[in-house]
Amino acid sequence: MRVEDQILNGAAGLQTGQTPPASQTERPGTAPETQPIGSAGQDRADISSLAGNLSQVLSAQSAQRTQHIQKLASDFAAGRYNPDPQAISRGIVQDAIERQDAKP
C-alpha cells in the first residue's frame, strides 16, 4: 500500500536518498535558515577582508606601541623620564577596581 496523503506522513515531497530543503525540515517556533544567493546549498564563510583589516589595525597599533616604548626607554636613559606619581596610583587603584568588578 502506498500512502499519498502528505499530511499524514509529514513528508511533503521527500525523495529517498535526498536531503530535504530547509523549509521542509523546520520545526515550529524556529526561524528559517537562509542561504546567500547563489550558494547552491554549500556552506561558505568569507572573512578574508575582515581578517585583512584586523591585521592592518594590529600592525599599526604594534608599530605605535614600539615607538612609544622606544621613546620611554630613551627618556629614561637620558634622565628625562618623570612619571606622575598620582597618575600611577590612580591607574593602579582603577585597575584593581576593574579586576574586582570583573570577577563572577
Backbone as CSV, one residue per row, in Angstrom:
resi,resn,N_x,N_y,N_z,CA_x,CA_y,CA_z,C_x,C_y,C_z
1,MET,0.836,-1.170,0.000,0.000,0.000,0.000,0.882,1.235,0.000
2,ARG,0.544,2.222,-0.771,1.316,3.447,-0.893,0.513,4.602,-0.295
3,VAL,1.119,5.353,0.613,0.454,6.481,1.250,0.694,7.720,0.402
4,GLU,-0.353,8.326,-0.086,-0.248,9.509,-0.930,-0.553,10.791,-0.167
5,ASP,-1.191,10.677,0.976,-1.576,11.863,1.719,-0.340,12.441,2.408
6,GLN,0.107,13.619,1.985,1.324,14.227,2.511,1.138,14.736,3.932
7,ILE,-0.060,15.025,4.333,-0.304,15.491,5.689,-0.107,14.361,6.689
8,LEU,-0.479,13.165,6.332,-0.358,12.033,7.246,1.089,11.651,7.504
9,ASN,1.888,11.612,6.449,3.271,11.164,6.665,4.232,12.306,6.941
10,GLY,3.808,13.547,6.796,4.655,14.692,7.111,5.826,14.852,6.185
11,ALA,5.856,14.163,5.094,6.990,14.224,4.178,6.528,14.840,2.863
12,ALA,6.388,16.111,2.839,5.895,16.807,1.657,6.935,16.751,0.553
13,GLY,6.773,15.808,-0.317,7.637,15.731,-1.493,9.021,15.195,-1.251
14,LEU,9.250,14.430,-0.205,10.583,13.879,0.041,10.884,12.763,-0.947
15,GLN,12.140,12.701,-1.327,12.582,11.617,-2.192,13.636,10.831,-1.441
16,THR,13.650,9.543,-1.642,14.600,8.680,-0.955,16.025,9.049,-1.348
17,GLY,16.897,9.162,-0.339,18.315,9.416,-0.596,18.660,10.880,-0.779
18,GLN,17.707,11.782,-0.618,17.991,13.203,-0.773,17.662,13.934,0.515
19,THR,18.436,14.962,0.813,18.181,15.790,1.977,17.114,16.800,1.615
20,PRO,16.094,16.952,2.439,15.037,17.902,2.120,15.522,19.334,2.254
21,PRO,14.936,20.269,1.531,15.291,21.683,1.689,14.996,22.140,3.108
22,ALA,15.633,23.212,3.537,15.477,23.709,4.903,14.032,24.027,5.219
23,SER,13.271,24.514,4.267,11.885,24.883,4.531,11.032,23.672,4.881
24,GLN,11.433,22.483,4.484,10.665,21.283,4.785,11.112,20.621,6.073
25,THR,12.227,21.031,6.641,12.725,20.390,7.856,12.607,21.279,9.080
26,GLU,12.020,22.467,8.928,11.905,23.380,10.055,10.931,22.843,11.084
27,ARG,11.199,23.160,12.312,10.306,22.798,13.396,9.502,24.032,13.782
28,PRO,8.305,23.843,14.291,7.506,25.000,14.709,8.247,25.821,15.757
29,GLY,8.192,27.139,15.617,8.837,28.022,16.582,10.289,28.304,16.282
30,THR,10.835,27.774,15.198,12.223,28.048,14.850,12.264,28.959,13.653
31,ALA,13.322,29.741,13.572,13.484,30.656,12.445,13.989,29.880,11.234
32,PRO,13.529,30.211,10.043,14.009,29.515,8.863,15.464,29.849,8.587
33,GLU,16.187,28.878,8.088,17.575,29.108,7.730,17.618,29.827,6.392
34,THR,18.550,30.755,6.261,18.685,31.471,5.000,20.040,31.169,4.404
35,GLN,20.092,31.204,3.107,21.343,30.981,2.397,21.577,32.160,1.477
36,PRO,22.831,32.563,1.294,23.119,33.645,0.375,22.730,33.253,-1.048
37,ILE,22.380,34.241,-1.829,22.009,33.986,-3.215,23.194,33.358,-3.946
38,GLY,22.932,32.316,-4.683,23.976,31.643,-5.456,24.806,30.668,-4.660
39,SER,24.375,30.330,-3.437,25.193,29.436,-2.618,25.029,27.982,-3.015
40,ALA,23.951,27.646,-3.680,23.694,26.282,-4.152,23.813,25.266,-3.023
41,GLY,23.438,25.663,-1.798,23.422,24.733,-0.685,24.776,24.424,-0.087
42,GLN,25.802,25.148,-0.455,27.130,24.882,0.088,27.420,25.864,1.212
43,ASP,28.072,25.374,2.271,28.471,26.245,3.363,29.681,27.052,2.924
44,ARG,29.715,28.324,3.368,30.833,29.175,2.983,30.969,30.304,3.996
45,ALA,32.168,30.629,4.334,32.438,31.770,5.201,33.538,32.596,4.561
46,ASP,33.278,33.888,4.429,34.255,34.774,3.801,34.685,35.810,4.826
47,ILE,35.843,35.589,5.432,36.347,36.504,6.443,37.666,37.139,6.032
48,SER,38.070,36.942,4.809,39.388,37.417,4.407,39.506,38.928,4.507
49,SER,38.476,39.696,4.133,38.587,41.152,4.217,38.597,41.598,5.678
50,LEU,37.786,40.962,6.507,37.787,41.292,7.927,39.142,40.965,8.551
51,ALA,39.680,39.811,8.234,40.984,39.411,8.771,42.079,40.358,8.285
52,GLY,41.990,40.781,7.036,42.980,41.720,6.491,42.926,43.055,7.210
53,ASN,41.710,43.568,7.436,41.563,44.839,8.153,42.061,44.721,9.586
54,LEU,41.724,43.636,10.231,42.171,43.412,11.600,43.695,43.348,11.673
55,SER,44.294,42.682,10.722,45.743,42.566,10.673,46.402,43.939,10.514
56,GLN,45.820,44.785,9.658,46.375,46.129,9.446,46.278,46.966,10.714
57,VAL,45.140,46.892,11.395,44.954,47.663,12.628,45.938,47.201,13.693
58,LEU,46.077,45.889,13.849,47.007,45.366,14.853,48.453,45.734,14.524
59,SER,48.811,45.721,13.257,50.165,46.103,12.858,50.433,47.569,13.174
60,ALA,49.441,48.423,12.890,49.592,49.854,13.175,49.730,50.090,14.670
61,GLN,48.905,49.405,15.471,48.993,49.553,16.923,50.329,49.049,17.445
62,SER,50.807,47.962,16.881,52.089,47.402,17.306,53.222,48.372,17.007
63,ALA,53.175,48.994,15.835,54.215,49.955,15.457,54.176,51.172,16.380
64,GLN,52.976,51.668,16.679,52.845,52.817,17.580,53.332,52.473,18.978
65,ARG,53.010,51.288,19.446,53.449,50.869,20.775,54.976,50.749,20.832
66,THR,55.550,50.195,19.782,57.010,50.062,19.722,57.680,51.426,19.771
67,GLN,57.147,52.390,19.018,57.709,53.745,19.027,57.590,54.379,20.413
68,HIS,56.434,54.181,21.057,56.215,54.750,22.386,57.197,54.154,23.398
69,ILE,57.386,52.853,23.343,58.319,52.185,24.267,59.750,52.658,24.026
70,GLN,60.123,52.818,22.760,61.469,53.304,22.444,61.677,54.720,22.977
71,LYS,60.651,55.573,22.868,60.753,56.935,23.392,60.886,56.912,24.911
72,LEU,60.084,56.078,25.580,60.191,55.980,27.037,61.575,55.494,27.465
73,ALA,62.092,54.494,26.760,63.428,53.968,27.086,64.488,55.043,26.890
74,SER,64.350,55.811,25.816,65.300,56.887,25.538,65.227,57.969,26.615
75,ASP,64.007,58.360,26.988,63.829,59.372,28.033,64.381,58.884,29.363
76,PHE,64.142,57.611,29.684,64.636,57.055,30.939,66.162,57.056,30.961
77,ALA,66.762,56.622,29.845,68.228,56.565,29.776,68.843,57.955,29.890
78,ALA,68.156,58.971,29.385,68.680,60.341,29.426,68.284,61.066,30.715
79,GLY,67.526,60.404,31.589,67.126,61.031,32.843,65.941,61.978,32.680
80,ARG,65.251,61.912,31.571,64.109,62.805,31.322,62.767,62.144,31.637
81,TYR,62.752,60.934,32.120,61.507,60.228,32.398,61.069,60.554,33.809
82,ASN,60.009,61.330,33.923,59.484,61.743,35.220,57.984,61.429,35.275
83,PRO,57.628,60.213,35.635,56.217,59.859,35.689,55.502,60.573,36.836
84,ASP,54.210,60.791,36.681,53.387,61.447,37.698,52.933,60.399,38.713
85,PRO,53.411,60.507,39.964,53.055,59.509,40.975,51.549,59.407,41.225
86,GLN,50.828,60.526,41.168,49.380,60.492,41.374,48.676,59.748,40.238
87,ALA,49.125,59.973,39.014,48.530,59.277,37.869,48.789,57.774,37.976
88,ILE,49.976,57.419,38.430,50.310,55.998,38.586,49.417,55.366,39.653
89,SER,49.272,56.042,40.794,48.445,55.478,41.871,46.981,55.383,41.452
90,ARG,46.469,56.396,40.731,45.093,56.321,40.238,44.925,55.140,39.290
91,GLY,45.910,54.915,38.425,45.855,53.798,37.482,45.856,52.449,38.185
92,ILE,46.675,52.334,39.231,46.740,51.077,39.986,45.407,50.805,40.676
93,VAL,44.838,51.827,41.309,43.561,51.662,42.003,42.449,51.348,40.993
94,GLN,42.403,52.083,39.891,41.383,51.844,38.872,41.472,50.423,38.325
95,ASP,42.678,49.947,38.075,42.868,48.586,37.576,42.372,47.557,38.595
96,ALA,42.667,47.794,39.879,42.217,46.871,40.929,40.698,46.847,41.013
97,ILE,40.059,48.005,40.888,38.590,48.072,40.935,37.993,47.333,39.745
98,GLU,38.537,47.562,38.569,38.014,46.900,37.366,38.192,45.392,37.444
99,ARG,39.303,44.930,37.960,39.528,43.496,38.107,38.556,42.890,39.115
100,GLN,38.274,43.629,40.192,37.338,43.150,41.214,35.934,43.075,40.626
101,ASP,35.543,44.078,39.822,34.219,44.085,39.207,34.058,42.984,38.188
102,ALA,35.135,42.561,37.558,35.074,41.541,36.522,34.916,40.134,37.083
103,LYS,35.195,39.949,38.359,35.082,38.601,38.965,33.612,38.236,39.101
104,PRO,33.292,36.948,38.849,31.904,36.495,38.954,31.414,36.424,40.380
